[in-house]
Amino acid sequence: MVTFWISAGAMCLMVVVVLLQALRRGAEGQGAEDVAIYRDQLAETERDMARGVLAPEDAQRLKVEISRRLLEASNRAETAARALPRWLPGAAIAALLALGVILYNGAGPIEGLGAPGYGDFPIALRLSEAQKAYDTRPSQDAAEAARPAWAPPSGTDAQTLDLMAKLRTAVAARPDDLQGHQLLVDNEVKLGNFVSARKAQEGVLAILGPKATEADWLKAAELKIYAAGGLVTPEAEAALAEVLSRDPKNGAARFWIGLMAAQVGRPDRAFQMWQPLLDEGPQDAPWIAPIRAQIENVAAAAGVPFTLPDAKGPSASDVAGAAQMSPEDRQKMIEGMVGGLESRLMEGGGPVEDWVKLINALGVLKATDRAKAAYEKAKGQLAADPGALSALQAAAVQAGVTP
């Protein structure tokens, strides 16, 4: 800190010296240049008269006129010098420097904009830290072990649990039963048991071998991510690589790769992955809603100027604006924008984009319980759609809901 303030003080002193010299020269220069010019003209007139180029009478009239202008210029220079007190520039600069220190360090009710004591964090170090975070990501097993143990959702009847136990036993006894593995995956997902679903999907890939499709690999990747609580593990990244090797334009895989970049401290790469996806659409794609919810923060972290294009319907930013209204106006807006949407979806369901919009809005309003209820309802309704589950998962994380 001492070194910082000494360096900052030295730089400020150099700036003060330069500014004072510029102000002094500016004040003295008002009329001073004209004085020098007129003096040169007088000298030139004397030389012309001595050489006989000018007649004495003409030279005398010219000298009188130049002398008059010289006197006026001299008066202007003296007036300008007196008009600006010598102490004023120094005082103004000192005040600006003091204001800069206050804005940086903070004082009284003014919150400091700087971070005294914060160490240098150059780009090379940031990239090194990001690479370290990437290299030291937990494995799939480690990430799953750090998660709470799975428990059946509340309200699950005993018959369902009994049927699931029998299905697991049957699949374990028949490792080559493709249909049984696929059925187990779907039912484990419905119960939110993503670890078991992930393992069952790995069985599907093992059975299919080279015949496994892009959709099979994407399902495996997303189940790994869900089982790891939203973390893109090295195993999930490998599965995503398989998807992209078959279809480099796959939107869901590109979304998850962008999320992985953001998780390891590379928002620049995340923005590079997400911004084209946002432009390409379609706007009802399951990855659009989570991208819209996060891309502005990612762009800011990457230092990229970016304004999120407008979307139809109430957004999280709309609800954030409602939070600044009076309680009465805010309640009216909530009832109009969120209340109706919440009632419709909770009673009759709807597309994933509406669920994501509702979860995001409730998260902004800090209605965590309602957001969690909406997430659970949507997850049950859209359990068979991995793409929809990815969008819901991202919205739930953004809203502060623990899946």
Buried (B, 14 or more C-beta within 10 A) or exposed (E): EEEEEEEBEEEBEEEBEEBBEEBBEEBBEBBBEBBEEBBEBBEEBEEBBEEEEBEEEEBEEBBEEBBEBBEBBBEBBEEBBEEBEEEEBBEEBEEBBEEBBBBBBBEEEEEEEEEEEEEEEEEEEEEEEBEEEBEEBBEBEEBBEEBEEBEBBEEBEEEBEEEBEEBBEEBEEEEEBBEBBBBBBBBBBBBBBBBBBBBBBBBBBEBBEEEBEBBBBBBBBBBBBBBBBBBBBBBBBBBBBBBBEBBEEBBBBBBBBBBBBBBBBBBBBBBBBBBEBBEEEEEEBBBBBBBBBBBBEBBEBBEBEBEBEEBEEBBBBBBEEBEEEEEEEBEBBBEEBBEEBBEEBBEEBBBBBBBBBBBBBBBBBEBBEBBBBBBBBBBEBBBEBBBBBBBBBBBBBBBEBEB
